[in-house]
Amino acid sequence: MHDIDLDINLMEISKIEGHAGLEVEIRQGKVKDVRFKIQEYKRFYTQGMSGKKAEILPQFVSRICGTCSNAHLLASTEAIENALGIHITDQSKLLRRLMINGLMIRDHALHLYIFSLPDIFELDSLIDFDETDPLQNQFLHDALEVKAIGNDLQVYIAGRSVHALFIAVGGFTQIPKTDPTSLIKKLESIRSAVIRLINLLIEKQVKLNHPTTYVALRGLNNWSFLDGNIITSRKETIEESKFREHFENVVIPYSQATGYTYQGQSYMVGALSRLNINYDQLHSRTKNDLVNVLSLFPSTDVFMNNVAQAIEMLHCIDDSIDILSNTHFVEEERVKSTQNEGIGIGVIEAPRGLLFYKVSILEGSVVKGQVVVPTGQNQINIEKDIGKLVEDNLETMNQAEIEYEIEKLIRAYDPCISCASHFLKVKWNIK
């Protein structure tokens, strides 16, 4: 089959966040070109940031995305605080840690149960699960319970699971007032479900070993989604404030999103990168329950991103139980700024990877803003992985099987393009 000439055109890719398409050109059995096309129209949020009062900017940019809205809130708030010289209290840091934990639980559950789990059972969607089948029924109920408790944690801390209400520049406008005992019990109740998911993913996971450079935040003392230094799998350390000095934007003519490279090469951000770099910092209870699983990391298998997300859910559950069990939250004033201008950078780990914000503030208003999202950083690496997957399977799979494997690969990256999912339409041109 080395003389195969083939054009794959996936007009819409199902079960991802938003609209994307794909074109693959194969000539003489080799992949000549891959184009992963992010098709959402540009929304010009960076232009819209200009002129906004610094205090209200986070609620504005949270509308970039529904499912990741609280990540945008956290990153933009951090950037503003750094611009205005605000150092939040230790209690506010703990509250934000709980907030991102809830986001990770909810968002990873959405991806793993709703988008990826049907692939494992060879079904089209979660609604096709058979409730009379004990295993399918179990995972169906797990999906609803785990996702709901991720929502509950965010509501408890921040007032809402989407576009949170209580987080603000300088801290929080409202502190949790009710006893967290019932929430702790709920978190404990879903641990076994998450471990069950981890074991299933490892047992059924597709494999594609394709090494790249992995990039993630690493906390200074423990696992952190919110602060630390940027670390690469090449052992380089980059300060958050130096992000744009090391990661270069690349214009992709056929994509509505800007791509990024590191030292001229593609790289990967997200759960797999975080596990590869930080697995030693996981919560001790998580590590004790997953000794055999963690021996699989570091991994160069892109499909292990699904396993990494599930491991992060368990870590976030255990970390949240610890904080809620050992912390008494008290009312406190938000930290006020003593200046009304400056340049600030905020870098956090959103569910899908590094999220970067830069703001320039003058007289209390933003005069310039910049945002770099995880999926933009991953898209060149996605193309390279698709090329390898197609070449590896061209002689052993038919067209429909290759299409399905491509979709599973793209879903493994959990790309967030906007909030929608679509049926797949495929056009094949065989020469």
C-alpha positions in Angstrom: 0.0 0.0 0.0 3.0 2.3 -0.3 1.5 3.8 -3.5 -1.6 5.1 -1.7 -2.7 8.6 -2.6 -5.5 9.8 -0.3 -7.1 13.0 0.9 -8.9 12.9 4.3 -11.3 15.7 5.0 -13.1 15.7 8.3 -15.4 18.7 8.0 -16.4 18.6 11.6 -14.9 16.7 14.5 -17.4 15.3 17.0 -17.3 15.4 20.8 -14.9 18.3 21.3 -15.5 21.8 22.6 -16.3 23.7 19.5 -15.9 23.7 15.7 -12.8 22.2 14.1 -12.0 20.4 10.8 -9.1 18.4 9.5 -7.4 17.8 6.1 -4.8 15.1 5.6 -2.9 14.7 2.3 -1.3 11.3 1.7 0.9 10.6 -1.3 2.7 7.3 -2.0 1.9 6.0 1.4 3.3 9.0 3.3 1.6 11.9 5.0 2.5 15.0 3.1 0.4 17.5 4.9 -1.9 17.8 7.9 -4.1 20.8 8.6 -6.0 20.9 11.9 -8.3 23.8 11.3 -9.8 25.7 14.2 -12.9 27.1 12.5 -14.5 29.4 15.1 -14.5 33.0 13.9 -12.1 35.3 15.8 -13.9 37.2 18.5 -11.3 39.9 19.2 -11.4 39.6 23.0 -7.9 41.1 23.3 -9.2 44.2 21.5 -12.2 44.3 23.7 -10.1 44.3 26.8 -8.8 47.8 26.0 -10.7 50.4 28.0 -12.2 48.1 30.6 -11.8 49.0 34.2 -9.3 46.6 35.8 -11.9 45.5 38.5 -14.4 44.3 35.9 -12.0 42.8 33.3 -12.1 39.2 34.8 -15.9 38.9 34.4 -15.6 40.2 30.8 -12.9 37.7 29.7 -14.5 34.8 31.5 -17.1 34.9 28.7 -14.4 33.7 26.3 -15.5 30.2 27.3 -18.3 28.6 29.3 -16.6 25.4 30.4 -13.3 27.1 31.3 -14.7 30.4 32.4 -13.3 30.1 35.9 -9.8 29.5 34.6 -10.0 32.8 32.7 -11.2 34.5 35.9 -8.3 33.1 37.9 -5.6 33.9 35.3 -6.8 37.4 34.5 -7.3 38.3 38.2 -3.7 37.2 38.8 -2.4 39.4 36.0 -4.3 42.4 37.3 -3.1 41.8 40.9 0.5 41.6 39.6 0.1 44.8 37.6 -1.2 46.7 40.7 1.2 45.2 43.3 -1.5 43.3 45.2 -0.5 40.3 47.3 -3.5 38.3 48.3 -3.9 36.6 51.7 -3.1 33.0 52.4 -6.8 32.3 52.9 -7.6 33.7 49.4 -4.9 31.5 48.0 -6.5 28.4 49.6 -9.9 29.5 48.3 -8.6 29.8 44.8 -6.9 26.5 45.1 -10.2 24.9 46.0 -11.9 26.8 43.1 -9.4 25.4 40.5 -9.8 21.9 42.1 -13.5 22.1 41.5 -13.0 23.2 37.9 -10.5 20.4 37.2 -12.9 17.8 38.6 -15.9 19.1 36.7 -14.1 19.8 33.4 -12.1 16.6 33.3 -15.3 14.6 34.1 -17.0 16.3 31.2 -14.2 15.3 28.8 -13.5 11.8 30.1 -17.1 10.6 30.8 -19.1 12.5 28.2 -16.6 12.7 25.3 -14.1 9.9 25.7 -15.9 7.1 27.5 -18.2 6.3 24.6 -15.2 5.5 22.5 -14.1 2.8 25.0 -17.5 1.2 24.9 -17.7 1.6 21.1 -20.8 3.8 21.4 -21.7 7.1 19.8 -22.6 9.0 23.0 -23.3 8.6 26.7 -27.0 8.5 26.0 -26.5 5.2 24.2 -25.3 3.4 27.4 -27.3 0.4 28.3 -28.6 0.8 31.9 -29.3 -3.0 32.0 -25.6 -3.6 31.5 -24.1 -3.4 35.0 -20.7 -2.0 33.9 -22.3 0.6 31.6 -24.9 1.5 34.2 -22.1 2.0 36.8 -20.1 4.4 34.6 -23.3 6.3 33.6 -24.1 7.0 37.2 -20.4 7.7 38.0 -20.4 10.4 35.2 -23.3 12.3 36.7 -22.1 12.1 40.3 -18.4 13.1 39.7 -19.3 16.0 37.4 -22.0 17.2 39.8 -19.6 17.3 42.8 -17.0 19.3 40.8 -19.8 21.8 40.3 -20.8 21.7 44.0 -17.2 22.5 45.1 -17.0 25.6 42.8 -20.5 26.8 44.0 -19.4 26.4 47.6 -16.3 28.4 47.1 -17.1 30.9 44.4 -20.9 31.1 44.2 -21.3 29.6 40.8 -19.6 26.8 38.8 -19.5 28.9 35.6 -18.6 32.6 35.6 -18.0 32.5 39.3 -19.4 35.4 41.4 -17.2 35.7 44.5 -13.6 35.8 43.2 -12.4 39.4 42.7 -9.2 41.4 42.4 -7.6 41.4 45.9 -9.4 38.3 47.2 -13.0 37.2 47.4 -16.2 39.3 47.9 -17.8 36.5 50.0 -16.4 33.7 52.1 -18.0 30.2 52.5 -20.3 30.4 55.6 -21.8 26.9 55.8 -20.3 23.8 57.3 -18.4 21.8 54.7 -19.0 18.4 56.2 -21.6 17.3 53.6 -19.3 18.5 50.8 -16.4 16.5 52.3 -18.6 13.4 52.4 -19.6 13.9 48.7 -15.9 14.2 47.7 -15.1 11.1 49.7 -18.0 9.3 47.9 -16.6 9.8 44.4 -13.0 8.6 45.1 -13.9 5.0 44.2 -15.6 6.1 41.0 -12.5 8.0 39.8 -10.2 5.1 40.7 -12.6 2.8 38.7 -12.3 5.2 35.7 -8.5 5.3 35.9 -8.3 1.5 35.8 -10.7 1.3 32.9 -8.7 3.9 30.9 -5.5 2.0 31.4 -7.0 -1.3 30.4 -8.7 0.0 27.3 -6.5 2.9 26.2 -5.3 3.2 22.6 -1.5 3.9 22.3 0.5 6.4 20.3 4.0 6.9 21.5 5.3 10.1 19.9 7.7 12.1 22.1 7.6 15.9 22.2 8.5 18.6 24.7 6.2 18.7 27.7 5.6 22.1 29.4 3.8 22.8 32.7 3.8 24.9 35.8 5.6 23.3 38.8 4.8 24.6 42.3 7.7 25.7 44.5 6.7 23.4 47.4 3.8 21.3 46.3 1.5 20.6 43.4 0.0 23.8 42.1 -2.2 24.8 39.2 -1.9 28.5 40.1 1.7 29.5 40.7 5.3 28.4 40.5 7.7 28.3 37.5 7.2 27.0 34.0 9.2 23.8 33.6 9.9 21.8 30.4 10.7 18.2 30.0 14.1 19.3 28.9 14.7 20.5 32.5 14.6 24.2 31.6 13.0 26.6 34.1 11.1 29.7 32.9 9.7 32.3 35.2 6.0 33.1 34.6 6.9 36.7 33.6 9.2 35.4 30.9 6.6 33.3 29.1 6.4 35.3 25.9 10.2 35.5 25.7 10.3 31.7 25.2 7.1 30.7 23.4 6.8 32.1 19.9 3.5 32.7 18.1 3.1 31.2 14.6 0.5 32.3 12.1 -1.4 29.3 10.7 -3.2 30.6 7.6 -5.9 27.9 7.6 -6.7 28.2 11.4 -8.5 31.0 13.3 -6.2 30.4 16.2 -2.5 31.3 16.5 -0.1 28.5 17.0 3.0 28.4 19.3 6.4 26.9 19.3 9.2 26.5 21.9 12.7 26.9 20.5 11.2 26.5 17.0 9.6 23.2 17.8 6.0 22.1 18.7 5.3 21.2 22.4 2.4 19.9 24.5 0.6 21.4 27.4 -2.1 19.8 29.6 -2.6 17.0 32.0 0.0 14.7 30.5 2.6 17.4 30.7 1.7 18.2 34.3 1.9 14.5 35.3 5.2 14.0 33.5 6.8 17.0 35.3 5.0 16.9 38.6 3.9 13.4 39.5 6.1 13.4 42.6 4.1 16.3 44.0 0.7 14.6 43.9 -1.2 14.3 47.1 0.2 11.5 49.3 -3.2 9.7 49.5 -3.5 9.8 45.7 0.1 8.4 45.3 -0.6 5.6 47.8 -3.7 4.5 45.9 -2.1 4.7 42.5 1.4 3.3 43.0 1.2 1.0 39.9 -0.4 3.6 37.8 2.1 6.3 38.5 4.9 3.9 37.5 3.7 4.6 33.9 4.8 8.2 34.1 6.6 10.0 32.6 4.9 8.9 29.4 5.3 9.8 25.7 1.9 8.3 24.8 -0.5 11.1 23.9 -3.5 8.9 24.9 -2.2 8.9 28.4 -3.5 12.5 28.6 -6.8 10.9 29.5 -5.3 8.9 32.3 -3.5 12.0 33.5 -6.7 13.9 33.7 -8.3 11.2 35.8 -5.3 11.1 38.1 -5.6 14.9 38.5 -9.3 14.5 39.5 -8.3 12.1 42.3 -5.6 14.5 43.4 -8.0 17.5 43.4 -10.5 15.4 45.5 -7.9 14.5 48.1 -6.4 18.0 48.2 -9.9 19.6 48.6 -10.8 17.1 51.4 -7.6 18.1 53.3 -8.2 21.8 52.9 -11.9 21.7 53.9 -11.2 19.4 56.8 -8.5 21.6 58.3 -9.4 25.2 57.5 -11.8 27.6 59.2 -12.6 30.4 56.8 -13.1 33.9 58.3 -14.4 37.1 56.8 -11.6 39.4 55.6 -11.3 42.5 53.5 -9.9 42.3 50.0 -6.4 43.6 49.6 -6.4 47.0 48.1 -3.9 48.4 45.6 -1.8 51.4 46.4 -1.2 52.1 42.6 -3.5 52.4 39.6 -1.0 51.5 36.8 1.4 48.8 35.9 2.0 45.7 33.7 1.1 42.3 35.0 1.3 38.7 33.9 -0.8 35.8 35.1 0.0 32.2 34.2 -2.1 29.3 35.5 -2.9 25.7 34.5 -6.3 25.6 32.9 -7.7 22.1 32.5 -6.2 21.9 29.0 -2.8 23.5 29.9 -1.0 26.7 30.4 -3.2 29.8 30.2 -1.4 33.2 29.9 -2.6 36.7 30.5 -0.8 40.0 30.2 -2.4 43.3 31.0 -1.1 46.9 30.8 -3.1 49.2 33.2 -3.1 53.0 33.2 -5.2 55.1 35.6 -7.1 52.0 36.6 -8.1 50.9 33.1 -6.6 48.3 30.8 -5.0 49.8 27.8 -3.7 46.6 26.3 -4.3 42.9 26.9 -2.9 39.6 25.6 -4.2 36.1 26.0 -2.6 32.8 25.1 -4.8 29.7 25.4 -3.8 26.0 25.7 -5.4 24.7 22.5 -3.5 27.3 20.5 -0.3 26.0 22.0 -1.2 22.4 21.3 -2.5 22.6 17.7 0.9 22.2 15.9 1.7 19.2 18.1 -1.8 17.8 17.3 -1.0 17.9 13.6 2.3 16.0 14.1 0.6 13.3 16.1 -2.1 12.9 13.5 0.5 12.5 10.8 2.2 9.7 12.8 -1.1 8.0 13.6 -2.1 7.9 10.0 1.2 6.6 8.8 1.4 3.9 11.5 -2.1 2.6 10.6 -2.4 3.2 6.8 -1.6 -0.5 5.9 -3.7 -2.1 8.6 -6.9 0.0 8.8 -9.6 1.0 6.4 -10.7 4.5 5.8 -13.5 4.5 8.4 -11.2 3.0 11.1 -8.5 5.7 10.4 -11.1 8.5 10.7 -12.2 7.1 14.0 -8.7 6.8 15.4 -8.0 10.4 14.3 -11.1 11.6 16.2 -10.0 9.7 19.3 -6.5 11.2 19.1 -7.9 14.8 18.8 -10.3 14.1 21.7 -7.4 12.9 23.8 -6.0 16.4 23.7 -9.4 17.7 24.9 -9.2 20.8 22.7 -11.4 23.7 23.8 -12.4 25.7 20.7 -15.8 26.9 22.0 -18.7 25.2 23.7 -20.4 22.9 21.2 -20.1 19.4 19.7 -21.2 18.2 16.3 -21.7 15.1 14.2 -18.9 14.1 11.9 -19.1 14.6 8.2 -16.3 13.0 6.1 -15.4 13.6 2.5 -12.9 11.2 0.9 -11.1 11.9 -2.3 -9.2 8.8 -3.4 -6.9 9.1 -6.4 
